[in-house]
Amino acid sequence: MSRVRDVMNVMEQFAPSALKEDFDNVGLILGDADEEVRGVLVTLDITEKVIDEAIANNCNMVVSHHPIMLSGLKKITGKNDMERVVLKSIKNNIAIYASHTNADSVMDGVSGKMCDKLGLKKRKILSPIKESLVKLVVFVPVDHAENVRKAIFKAGAGVIGEYGSCSFSQEGQGTFRASENTNPFVGERGELHFEKEVRIETILPSYLKGKVVNEMVNAHPYEEVAYDIYPLKNDWEKAGIGMIGELDEACDEIDFLKEVKNIFNVGCVRHTQLLNKKVKKVAVCGGSGSFLLSKAIAEKADVFITGDFKYHQFFDAEERIVIADIGHFESEQFTKEVFFELLTKKFSNFAVRLSLENTNPVNYL
């Protein structure tokens, strides 16, 4: 039997809520985490029709990219779609979970799926998260160093790019004097003790600090564990907004834009002046990505694909890059596939369904 919290845990491991933007509203928005899951409906947006679809398919949990109640609700009377979503979900015991800007911030998330569809290689984050890493230093008796290392690695520390279990160790001598109120692992109360210890250093995302420290303390033999945590200025290269990569082969701009239109099934591609050069390096950002234009230019992207560019922002390309605005919905539409693939791999005791509702509010003639 799987519960709502089990689905939540899988989603959190994929895209931790700690990676969300400050304005966002993610995680379990409505429902009981202990409720048994009968079925999950995966969607990009939550509308009343999506809730009706969940009810019709016996799904008592909806996993969505876009959350509800970003600006909050003061009354719930059913006068608009959002209020009807809340009322109908409560009446039918449907849990609602959202993974929004946190799903934008992971390598295999929203922008990563855009890269998949475009066949981009040599990918990296366009705008890595800054100052979100910390360094952990702990001092451990020599014979227990390996156990402590394993514990902190298992908790998520020690990942640098594509490498895991990363640490540095140095042997030295530690000293302490245990008071009469202690039960020291080594040494005697009231006496200065010298112990051969290992200094272990590793790196971790700051949001994992509590978990890593807890596991470290549990694996450590001392009553009082000596450790330090230092903030780092490093960029977190594996987390952030937008991505950039390369095509296998360079192609003409107009051919590339036609391919983009076809892949994303776009009503129209709004783009800046073509520069009459080959397209090789492509930057992408699902949703509203105009704020990343300078990053895309700095990375020497030939084309930047995103949505929601305003009229005057197109001038900022200044013939240095081709902006291709394919629309907010269109750029994020494949996010449903990301969540669907993730959940179907993890759960086999209930149905996971892709919503068939087209929630795009923009139409084209």
Buried (B, 14 or more C-beta within 10 A) or exposed (E): EBBBBBBBEBBBEBBBBBBBEEEBBBBBBBBEBEBBBBBBBBBBBBBBBBBBBBBEBEBBBBBBBBBBBEEEEEEEEBEEBBBBBBBBBEEEEBBBBBBBBBBBBBBBBBBBBBBBBBBBEEBBBBBBBEEBBBBBBBBBBEEBBBEBBEBBBBBBBBBBEEEEBBBEBEEEEBEBEBEEEBEBBEBEEEEEBEBEBBBBBBBBBBBBBEBBBEBBBEBBEBEEBBBEBEEBEBBBBBBBBBBBBBBEEEBEBEEBBEBBBEBBEBBEBBBBEBBEEBBBBBBBBBBBBBEBBEBBBEBEBBBBBBBBBEEEBBEBBEEBBBBBBBBBBBBBBBBBBBBBBBBBEBBEEBBBBEBEBEBBEEEEE
